[in-house]
Amino acid sequence: MASQRLGLAEEPGPSPGESELAVNPFDGLPFSSRYYKLLEQRRALPIWAARFIFLEQLESSPSGVVLVSGEPGSGKSTQIPQWCAEFALARGFQEGRVTVTQPHPLAALSLAMRVADEMDLTLGHEVGYSIPQEDCTGPDTLLRFCWDRLLLQEVASTRGSGAWGVLVLDEAQERSVSSDLLQGLLRNARLGNLPGDSRVVVVTDPALEPKLQAFWGNPPIVHVPRGPGVCPTPVYRDTVPTDRVEAACQAVLELCTKEAPGDVLVYLPSEEEILLCCESLSREVEPLALRGPPPRVLPLHPGHGPAVQAAYEDVDLGARRVVVTHWLADFSFSLPSIRHVIDSGLELRSVYSPQIRAESQVLRPISKCQAEARKLRARGVPPGSCLCLYPKSFLELEAPPLPTPRICEENLSPLVLLLKRRQIAEPGECHFLDRPAPEALMQALEDLDYLAALDDDGNLSDLGVILSEIPLPPELAKALLASCEFDCVDEMLTLAAMLTAAPGFTHPPLSAEEAALRRALEHTDGDHSSLIQVYEAFIQSGADKAWCQARGLNWAALCQAQKLRGELLELMQQIELPLSQPAFGSEQNRRNLQKALVSGYFLKVARDTDGTGNYLLLTHKHVAQLSPYCCYRNRRSPARPPWVLYHSFSISKDNCLSIVSEIQPQMLVELAPPYFLSNLPPSESRDLLNQLREEMADSSIESVSPSTQEFGDACVLQ
């Protein structure tokens, strides 16, 4: 038996009179009665039939790589990590801990909670998790669930996390950038902190199995058998509804009035539609004459973590749960009690265009793989129901077979910076499951060069090494480093945290009173200073939730920003960067903050060429409008600024610049690299900047302050 060869004991059974004597091998304490209840549920999972086969392959795989292929809901994400922990325990902890990556932080959190419960262990001790702003691990942690982006950052960092005995790359079919890149780095055998006897387990949906098998050189594959239960026959609508939210709500209400047993899972494209659907359902289920308690409506998306725990709780007094979600729950969340699925067949994704350095919000059909995964959620005996809010021909004609790899749709500057950190001189040297477009890689290299992250040989400069240590987009990390030179670190830390956290406003003002309270938080210098002012007021309120609600502010996002700011401060102290005292509001601090921002965001500048609010972007000839949330939109005086710096540009129905502040063109000429200004496309704006540069060059050299000259040499590296 595989368990005997590995030195593993059979899972203890609840034999009468002896169950209280069985001891948990991970903490040495007797098993609880709940452990045996959950063990019975675990043994009923489809993957349990493959347990010994998996352990045999994990022990004997010549390459140390094992693929696990199975459908959603088969138990892969909860059971494979536990078996890997048994494997590590049998080896006496000599090869380090088990690390399990997840493409979404919420999935890492929820799985850690569930697995700790199943293993009868305390979360944060033997089982832990690492997600942004929260590291719930300790020195005794053997099994860690981790967001794949954090693990990738650890791998690239000189402060890496040390060796692991088994690395489990879960949900590989989601094709996150970090998961794809981790596989490429592992395949290249470039991870020097991996011991020679380590193991890699790649867990995937069967649709991606052939591609992964070829990529890894035909490693052993563990196939998870299909579980019991019958898949429902999908019911398709004749046409796509004009109002998806209303159609989804009506479908849920029909299920409630029919009192069909089981929980409901609703898929909508975006977080905005998820929240609208939840608000509408919460109102409409109340007047229904139902037997038993009213349904619990739970939104499940990255900005609403509490629903994860509620979705995994045992069914409470027969209350039906209606979980409203999007692509997040295609693979990463298994909810056993789901019996009914309502699928819109669409997803809203951000797609980055390297040619114009902009993101577009793309509403598109899901893949056939995702559609199948959604349908499988309703499997059971008897089968549940699956309502598709689209015709059958919709996916057959328009849907791709697999989800689009995110590495082909995201800004690759952080990825290229990380590859350079791993001393891979050319991104082409790294193997990819799907290679990104050459123009995307070239644009990323060009942007890093403008930011002075690369030296003349194309390797990381000293500044680039520091940038690669900071878990922020390169331009924001550069602005944070520049704040050390300009003595505004305290303010820039706050701003970096606010720009990284979720959007601060939950909705447009709902009343004149709310609008007035918001206006009181606006700063005359623009959105960046307004974000700092919002954060300071939030801290002064004692992080009060009611204070946020009165102003339409996202309380969870502000709490996240508070945690992130603390992390960034700790990191800057670790790498011994100079800090500064708070000075927000002073004239000198105002100018210093603008200089720090321009030092990182000179690639994102626009000019109002005719005074009408139509901003022409400097790096390409796109015209954009200010976001409806921009503080300049509602001002009568002064007029909208002629030159602005923006945080992001999204191509949508109104082409919006988000998070905008006024800058002076002299500051841009002073701090941007000369060759960047020279490479701008022909325009009136470029001519004005070049003329200004000549005038400034003709001025007396003594007029340049020593601090500015020092910064130009040390950070801008022109």
PEQUISUL-V912756 format. One record per backbone hydrogen bond with DSSP energy under -1.0 kcal/mol. NH is the residue of the N-H (numbers start at 1). CO is the residue of the C=O. Records with the same first field share a line. If there is no record, write none. Layout:
# PEQUISUL-V912756
NH->CO ; CO
This chain:
# PEQUISUL-V912756
5->1
6->2
8->3
15->13
18->15
19->15
21->18
24->29
28->24
31->22
37->33
38->34
39->35
40->36
41->37
42->38
43->39
45->42
47->74
48->45
49->46
50->47
51->48
54->50
55->51
56->52
57->53
58->54
59->55
60->56
61->57
66->200
67->220
68->202
69->222
70->204
74->71
79->75
80->76
83->79
84->80
85->81
86->82
87->83
88->84
89->85
90->86
92->89
93->88
94->91
96->93
98->142
99->166
100->144
101->168
102->146
108->104
109->105
110->106
111->107
112->108
113->109
114->110
115->111
116->112
117->113
118->114
119->115
121->116
124->127
125->122
128->143
129->136
130->145
131->134
134->131
136->129
141->138
142->126
143->126
144->98
145->128
146->100
147->130
148->102
151->147
152->148
153->149
154->150
155->151
156->152
157->153
160->157
165->97
167->199
168->99
169->201
170->101
172->203
174->171
175->172
180->176
181->177
182->178
183->179
184->180
185->181
186->182
187->183
188->184
189->186
190->185
192->190
194->191
198->195
199->165
200->64
201->167
202->66
203->169
204->68
208->205
212->208
213->209
214->210
215->211
216->212
218->213
222->67
224->69
230->380
235->386
237->388 ; 390
247->243
248->244
249->245
250->246
251->247
252->248
253->249
254->250
255->251
256->252
257->253
258->254
260->255
263->337
264->321
265->340
266->323
267->342
268->325
274->270
275->271
276->272
277->273
278->274
279->275
280->276
281->277
282->278
283->279
284->280
285->281
290->288
296->320
298->322
300->324
304->301
308->305
310->306
311->307
312->308
319->316
322->296
323->264
324->298
325->266
329->326
330->327
338->335
339->263
340->263
341->385
342->265
343->387
344->267
347->364
348->269
349->362
351->360
352->409
353->358
358->353
359->649
360->351
361->651
362->349
364->347
366->345
368->400
369->401
371->367
372->368
373->369
374->370
375->371
376->372
378->375
379->376
380->230
384->378
385->339
387->341
388->235
389->343
390->388
394->391
396->392
397->393
398->394
399->395
406->175
408->405
409->406
416->412
417->413
418->414
419->415
420->416
421->417
422->418
423->420
424->419
429->426
430->427
441->437
442->438
443->439
444->440
445->441
446->442
447->443
448->444
449->445
450->446
451->447
452->449
453->448
455->459
458->455
461->453
465->461
466->462
467->463
468->464
469->466
470->467
472->470
477->473
478->474
479->475
480->476
481->477
482->478
483->479
484->481
486->482
488->483
492->488
493->489
494->490
495->491
496->492
497->493
498->494
499->495
500->496
501->497
506->552
515->511
516->512
517->513
518->514
519->515
520->516
521->518
522->519
526->523
527->660
530->526
531->527
532->528
533->529
534->530
535->531
536->532
537->533
538->534
539->535
540->536
541->537
542->539
543->538
548->544
549->545
550->546
551->548
552->549
553->548
554->504
555->553
558->554
559->555
560->556
561->557
562->558
563->559
564->560
565->561
566->562
567->563
568->564
569->565
570->566
571->567
572->568
573->569
574->570
575->571
577->572
586->583
590->586
591->587
592->588
593->589
594->590
595->591
596->592
597->593
598->594
599->595
601->597
604->601
606->644
607->616
608->642
609->607
615->624
616->607
617->622
618->605
622->620
624->615
625->655
627->657
630->627
633->630
635->632
644->606
645->661
646->604
647->658 ; 659
648->658
650->656
651->359
656->650
657->625
658->648
661->645
663->643
667->664
668->664
669->665
670->666
671->667
672->668
676->673
677->673
678->674
679->675
687->683
688->684
689->685
690->686
691->687
692->688
693->689
694->690
695->691
696->692
697->693
698->694
703->700
704->701
709->705
710->706
711->707
712->708
713->709
714->710
715->711
716->711
